[in-house]
């Protein structure tokens, strides 16, 4: 890794871009594959790439994964299996706007957990950046009318989505714990294999219950995209960014995901962009700038 590719800020932006596209691709494929099965196929592709690569480059670290098995298992169950499972389950009971607003709280939750368990400070500039980014996301999701928030009513689905965000926050903290003992590639590979072992039986059960499983060239291309870009590259780059900047500072980049989803929805789903989305997007970018601009010299690389 050299030049721009060493920048954790750039890699975090790219990771969130791929995750933003993930929502669009997932919507396009939603009628062809049920959610857990789509997620399982995505990680089958990812593991098929990650494991041979890690075995060739970092075989020694893979063979010593047991020394970190607890944190690696936690990464797999929270970031790969648990987060997606609860998110997909939750949106069956709640509205998309509710789920998105709760998802916007993820960076705050990560920073708060980092402060509680890792004693990671919350400098004023970071707090201001988080506030600006959160305001931008809310402005996008409410169409520029904050009064919409007053009409929202929380239901069990909202609590399920909140639990999903908690799992993602725990995943980010686990990544930081493992970073000092295993390489990014080895940790991502092992956690992916562990989570896939749990995800496959769930997928089998889902297909058996729903009877939905349609696989053609378009679906396979979508699965390949999800496996290569959303799983392998995005997770490797996210983990690198978390390890370099810390969970709290990296968390604010998650605000870019809904922004990218909006932009890609305009291009590929034919949805119209609103003035409120432009204004909110500018607030999001301002928040990312404020947060990532602090203590750049403290970033590490490997």
N, C-alpha and C positions, 0 to 999 in steps of 0.2 A: 504494500500500500504506500503510495507516494503522492506528492503534490496535493491537488484538491481532494483526492480519494482518502487522504489522511484526515480530512476535516470532519469531526463528528457532527458539526452543524449541517454540513451538506448531506451527509449520509442519513441523518435523522429526517431531513426534508424529503429525500428520495424514498425512505421507508414509508413515511406518511402518505406520499403520493401513491405508492403502490397499494397501500391499504385503502386510500380513497377510491382507487379504481376497483378494488376488491368488491365494494358495495355495488358498483354498476354491473360488473360481471356476474356477481351473485344474483342480482335481480334478473338479468337476462337468462340465467340458467335455472331459476327457481321453479319453473314449471316442469323441468326435465329431471331434476334430482332433488330428493328431500335434503334438508340442511345438514344433518349429521353425516349423511352419506357423501355429500359434496365436500364437506370438510375432511372426511376420511380419505377420499380420492386425492384431494389436494395434498395431504401429508404423505400419502404413498409415493407421489411424484417427488416430493421434497426429500424424503428419506432415501429414495433411490439415487438422488444426486448427492446428498450430504454424506451418507455413510461411506461410499467408495472414495470420495474426496478426502474425508477426514482420515480414513484408513491409510491412504497413501501418504498424506502429509503429516499426520499427527497420530500415528498408530500407538505410540507409547502412552500418550495422554488418554486415548480411548481405553486402553487396557487397565488404566488406573482410575477409572471413573468411580469405582466403589468408594474411594476416599471422600467423594462429594455426593454420594448417592442420594442423600436426604434432600439437599438443595436442588439437585438435578430433577429428582422426582417431583419436587414442589414446582419447579419451572414447567415441567411437562403437564402436570395436572391443572395448573392455574392458567398459564398463558396460552396453551394449545387446546386442551380439551375443555377445562372448566369454563373459561371465559366465553368461548364460542357457544358451548352447550347452553349456559344460562342465558346468554344474549338471545339466541334463537328461541329458547323457551319463553323468555319474558315477552318478546314482541307478539306472541300469540294472545296475550292478555292486555297489552297496553298499546297506546298509539305510538306512531313513529316519532312524533314531536316530543312526547314524554321521554321515550328511550334516548333520543338525541340529547335532550337537556340533561338527563342524568349522566350520559356519557361525557358531556362537557365538564363534569365535575371530576373526571379521572385525574387530571394533573394536580388539582388541589388535594385530592385524596393521597396521591403518591407523595407529594411534598409534605403533607401532614404526617404520613407514616414514616417518612424519612426523618422528620424532625423528632418524632416520638421514639423511634427505635434506633436510629443511627446518629441522633443529635446533630443532624445536618441543618445548618443555619438557614434562615429565610431572610436574606438581605432585602432592604427596601426596594431596590430596583427590581428584584425578582418578584416581589409581591405586586408591584405596580404592573409589571409585564403580565403576570397571571390575571390580574384584574381586567386589564385591557383586552386580553385574549378572550376571557370568559364573556365580557360584555359584547365582543364581536360575534361570538358564537350565538349568544342569546338574540342578538339583533338579526342575525341571519334566520334563525329558527322561528322567530316571532313575526317575521316580515316587517320589521321596523316598528312594531306596535307592542311595547312591553306589557300593555294591559292584557294581552293574551295569556300571560302567566297567571293572572288572577282566576282564569277559568279552568285551569288544570286541576284535576283531582287524581290523587295517587291511589293506585290499586295494587293488588298483589303482583301484577306484572312489573310495576315500577320498582317494587322491592327486589324482585328477581334480577332486574337489570342493574340495580344498585349493587347487589351481591356480585354480579359479573364484573363490574368496575373494581370492586374490592379485590377480586381475584387477580385482575390485571395489575393492580397496584402491588400486590404481593409478589407477582411474577417479576416486576421491575426491580424490587428489592432483592429478590433471590438472585437475579442476574448479577447484581453488584457483589453479592457475597461470593459467588462462584468465580468472578473475574480474576481474583488474585490467586486462584489455584489451578484453573484450567483456561486454555485458550478459548476465544470466542467460538471458533469453528467446532471444537470438540464438545463444548458445553451445549451448543445449539443442536448438534447431532444427537447426543445422548438423550437430551430432554425430549427431542422429537420422536426418537425411537420408543422411549418409555410411554409417551402420551399416545402414540399410534397403537401400541399394544392394548391400551384401554379403549381407544376409539373404535377399533375394528368391530368388536362384539356389539357395541352400541349401534353402529351402522348396519350390521347384519340384522339386528332386531328391528330397526327402523324400516328397512326395505321389506322385511317379512310382514310387518304390520300395515304399512301404507301401500305396498305393491307398486310404488313409483320408482322406475329405474329405466331411463331412456338415454342411450349412449350413441351419438352419431359424431361425425367429424367436427361439427360446430361445438358440441359439448366437450369433446376431447381437447380442442384448442383452448377452450375456456379453462378446463381443469389444468392443462399444462401451464397456462398463464398464472393461475392461482398457486400452483406448486412451485414454479421457478421464481416468479417475481414477488408474489405476496408472502410466500413462506420462506424460501431459501434466502433471497437477497434482503427482503425487508426485515426478517428476524435477525439475520447476521448483522445488518447495519444498525438496527435498533439496539441490539445488545452491545455493539461496539460504542454507540453513542452514550448509552446508559453508563457503561463502564468508564468512559472518558470524562463525562460531565457530571455524573451522579444522577440518581433517579429524579430528584426534585427539579434540577435544571433541564434535564432532557424531557421531562413530562410535558412542558408547555408546547412542545412540537406536536403533540397529539391534537392540538387545536387546528392544525392544518388539514387533518383528515377530512372533516366535514366540508371545508373550503374546496378541497380537491374534488370531493364527491359532487358538489354542486356544479363545478366547472365541467367535469366529465359527463355529468348528466345532461347538460346543455348540448354537448357535442354528440353524444351517442344515444341518448334517450329522447332527444328533441324537446327537453324542458326549457322554459324561458327563464332567463336570469332576471332578477328584480333589483331595483336600485338599493333596496335594503341589504341584499346579499353582497353588493359591491361595497357598501359602507361597512358592513360587518367584516368583510374580508380584509379591508384596510386596517381595521382594529386588530384583527387576528395577527396580521403581519407585524404591526407595531408591537404587539405583545411579545412575539417571538424575537424581534430585534432587541427589545429591552432586556429580555431574559438571557439570550445567548450572547449578548454583548458584554456581559460582566465576567471579569476574571478569565479571559480567554487564555491567558498564559498558564492557568492551572490545569488545562486539558492535557491528558496523557494519551499516548499512542503506542501501538505494539505491532 
